[in-house]
Amino acid sequence: MAEKWDIQEVEVWDGNFAAAQAMRQAQIDVVAAYPITPSTPIVEGYAKFLSDGYVDGEFVMVESEHAAMSGCVGAAAAGGRVATATSSQGFALMVEVLYQASGMRLPIVLNVVNRALASPLNVRGDHGDMYLGRDSGWIQLDAFNAQEAYDLNLIAFKVAEDKAVRLPTMVHQDGFITSHTAQNIYPLTDDVAYSFIGDYQPVDEMLDFTKPVTYGAQTEEDWHYEHKAKQHKAILDSRPVIDRVFAEFKELTGREYKRVESYMMEDADVAIVALGTTVETAKMVAKEMREKDGIKAGVVAPRCFRPFPFDNVRDALKNVKALACMDRSSPAGALGALYNEVASAMYSGDTKPLITNYIYGLGGRDLTVEAIKDIYKELDANAKSGKRTGKIQQFVGLRGPKLEYFE
Amino acid sequence: MSTIKKIKNLKELSTSNDRFEGAHLLCPGCAHSIIVRELMNCTDDNLVISSNTGCLEVSTAVYPYTSWDTSWIHIGFENAATAVAGAEAMYKARKRKGTLKDPDAPVKFVAFGGDGSTYDIGFQWLSGAVERGHDFTYICLDNEVYANTGGQRSSSTPRGASATTSPAGRVSYGEKMMKKDLVGIMAAHGAPYVAQMAPNKWKDMLKKMQTALATEGPVYLNAISACTTEWKFDPKDTISITDLATDSLVFPLYEIINGRELNITYRPKNIIPVKDYLGAQGRFKHLFKPEWKHILDEWQKNVDAQWEYLQRREEAKV
């Protein structure tokens, strides 16, 4: 039996250590991992737990991220709890196996500490890796701070392993800003955390030889489409389970999560829609805009990036006149991914707010309070004039002449 | 407890504990199924098997059918070694924690790959899994070509073979590179057991497979798997072509223990000329044109040198 950790009521952990602690408390059977900045401390933290006797599962230090996810798939198919962590290039290297993990319906938990994708090489945070995973068939939960990185890990195991779901799940946090910034964390004790997640319930396990299983079969045009359609249904059907697990977590801890988080949206005229740590800054600025500038500002943040909370986003934003979709990833010849998701949700609704797409923060470029104030002011001007005062897509915090595209 | 199964004769081997169904899509005359069936029949232990993408995989698990009457997984082209290593790690964890349904039943972990997925695209995954010491056996079904996709060269394709990406032509004798010595490379990992085997020598192959499964730690077995389609010979000749390979010493049979001790396990009574092996296959037909005589000569010289090397290594006992 693994040693229990003497958990304090308040711990000072960064996002990486918070995630590693949640992984330890989940009593994972197999972690197959490969270190990469900025997620390395998760892997190192878990390795130290192992060497100090706090973990009694297997820890397999493989030779690449592709092998890490391959090992996770083999382990998960053998019927136990599996998790790992990665970032950026490592995530990109894993992509092939991410699709195979979800196609085989294996409930692996992957911590993704968001970081930019090269080239140019960059170790700082943006959401390029998170967006790369958006069609991979995984549930994607997004933490905006270290406490949430801890909480969402516990939630992720419970959602992923639910027999009605059985899908792999990512927990995202922003590289460095969340992963390396120590904050006060209110963890659960080992026993409470574990009993919240519960024992792993094997399904179609390779180690039950009374019922042999074939994993990773081939299907061509005769069956592939039906399988992928079923997978889409499964990920959409996870929505009520996610809601239920969020509710159970609130009952246990008092901390409330929703698939779309809304702040000061009751009477908002303008809103910022964002992911990650930007949500925290935007909340602070929105409050200030209300107090100092008289702008009824709000913030909407998808907690669940996949399945995308289409109707919840539409409901949260139905009364605003202008909104900003903040995309922290190179759009590479199109509007940002978050813009496209939100715009499609709004187009299906009765109200048609003016939507602007702000590209920001690539490769860890700071998004300042001043920049967010300017965005709220522009949204306010859009709302008052009833039309966009700038182009649809604008680059924020970029040196040189202002870049903006699309009329 | 795992015990080594006693098998008296070929009939007994071929009918015992058949967990690889006869219904599969491999070509008539393909040696893959002979090797796979022998592995699955050589033990009564439970088997977790993984396969890289390749002929074996696409021919045995086309939904809604499967030829595998045991646990089987395929992830991608390159990662069968890691897939089975992950399963082996899970087995250890669950055994320790007491969550296995039948904790006392012996389980063996086996990965299959073709030479394309072993010598080329999956080499890193194989190397990593062997270096980490997982308790598993990796079997390369070596047909010296990407047969599943129609005959492209791999780093196992021998010099002078015509492959679709190294075709023989008016000014080319085909593949230019020498076959990679993967057996030597895997022995250099320090794996406790590495061997080369051939399905025509079924007793030798049986012994190597049973040794592999009884060995704790990673094992690499390289099996020649004659490919009727890409080597271009009559499907009825699979075993006789393989006889030519082993008796010409193009494909010598030996084992290396703990990366050091080399034992030759088959010495042909009558060593036949290499050109008899090459001449029996369409992929080498062009080498018999006068302009490529030097390639034929080089072939014989290289095979002689390799045999000399293996014999000296065996004698040296180092």
Contacts between the chains, C-beta under 8 A, distances in Angstrom:
chain1	res1	chain2	res2	distance
A	29	B	90	5.8
A	29	B	93	4.2
A	29	B	94	6.2
A	29	B	97	7.1
A	29	B	99	7.9
A	30	B	86	6.5
A	30	B	89	4.8
A	30	B	90	5.1
A	30	B	93	5.7
A	32	B	82	7.8
A	32	B	86	5.9
A	32	B	89	7.1
A	56	B	93	7.7
A	56	B	96	6.5
A	56	B	97	6.7
A	57	B	93	4.8
A	57	B	97	7.8
A	58	B	89	4.1
A	58	B	90	7.2
A	58	B	92	5.6
A	58	B	93	4.4
A	60	B	85	7.0
A	60	B	86	7.1
A	60	B	89	5.1
A	60	B	132	6.8
A	61	B	132	7.6
A	62	B	82	6.7
A	62	B	128	5.7
A	62	B	132	7.5
A	63	B	124	6.2
A	63	B	125	7.7
A	63	B	127	7.3
A	63	B	128	3.5
A	63	B	131	7.6
A	64	B	124	6.7
A	64	B	128	7.5
A	66	B	78	7.6
A	66	B	79	6.9
A	66	B	125	7.7
A	67	B	79	6.6
A	67	B	82	4.7
A	67	B	124	7.4
A	67	B	125	5.5
A	67	B	128	5.7
A	70	B	75	5.7
A	70	B	76	7.3
A	70	B	79	3.8
A	70	B	82	3.9
A	70	B	83	5.8
A	70	B	86	6.8
A	70	B	125	6.7
A	71	B	82	5.0
A	71	B	83	7.6
A	71	B	85	5.9
A	71	B	86	3.7
A	71	B	89	7.0
A	72	B	86	6.3
A	73	B	73	7.7
A	73	B	75	5.4
A	73	B	83	6.3
A	73	B	86	6.5
A	74	B	50	6.8
A	74	B	73	6.3
A	74	B	75	7.3
A	74	B	82	6.5
A	74	B	83	3.7
A	74	B	84	6.1
A	74	B	85	6.5
A	74	B	86	2.8
A	74	B	87	4.5
A	74	B	90	7.5
A	75	B	86	3.7
A	75	B	87	6.3
A	75	B	89	5.6
A	75	B	90	4.2
A	76	B	86	7.7
A	76	B	90	7.8
A	77	B	73	5.3
A	77	B	83	7.8
A	77	B	86	7.8
A	77	B	87	6.5
A	78	B	48	7.1
A	78	B	86	7.1
A	78	B	87	4.1
A	78	B	90	3.6
A	78	B	91	6.3
A	78	B	94	7.6
A	79	B	90	6.8
A	79	B	94	7.1
A	80	B	90	4.9
A	80	B	93	6.2
A	80	B	94	5.6
A	80	B	99	7.1
A	82	B	86	8.0
A	82	B	90	7.7
A	96	B	76	5.9
A	97	B	75	6.4
A	97	B	76	6.7
A	97	B	79	7.2
A	100	B	75	5.0
A	100	B	76	6.4
A	200	B	99	7.6
A	202	B	99	7.9
A	206	B	48	5.3
A	206	B	71	3.7
A	206	B	72	8.0
A	206	B	73	6.5
A	206	B	87	5.8
A	207	B	48	7.2
A	207	B	71	7.2
A	207	B	87	7.6
A	207	B	90	7.2
A	207	B	91	6.1
A	207	B	94	6.7
A	207	B	100	6.0
A	207	B	101	7.2
A	207	B	107	7.0
A	208	B	101	5.2
A	208	B	102	8.0
A	209	B	46	4.4
A	209	B	70	7.0
A	209	B	71	6.8
A	209	B	102	7.1
A	209	B	105	6.8
A	209	B	107	7.8
A	210	B	101	7.4
A	210	B	102	7.9
A	212	B	68	6.8
A	212	B	69	5.9
A	212	B	70	5.1
A	212	B	71	5.5
A	212	B	72	7.5
A	213	B	71	5.8
A	213	B	72	7.6
A	214	B	61	5.3
A	214	B	66	4.0
A	214	B	68	5.5
A	214	B	72	5.0
A	214	B	73	7.8
A	215	B	72	6.9
A	215	B	73	4.0
A	215	B	74	7.0
A	216	B	61	7.2
A	216	B	73	5.5
A	216	B	74	3.6
A	216	B	75	5.7
A	217	B	61	4.3
A	217	B	62	6.7
A	217	B	63	4.4
A	217	B	66	6.7
A	217	B	74	7.5
A	218	B	57	7.5
A	218	B	58	5.8
A	218	B	61	6.1
A	218	B	62	5.0
A	218	B	63	6.5
A	219	B	62	7.6
A	219	B	63	4.5
A	220	B	62	8.0
A	223	B	63	5.2
A	223	B	64	7.3
A	227	B	63	7.9
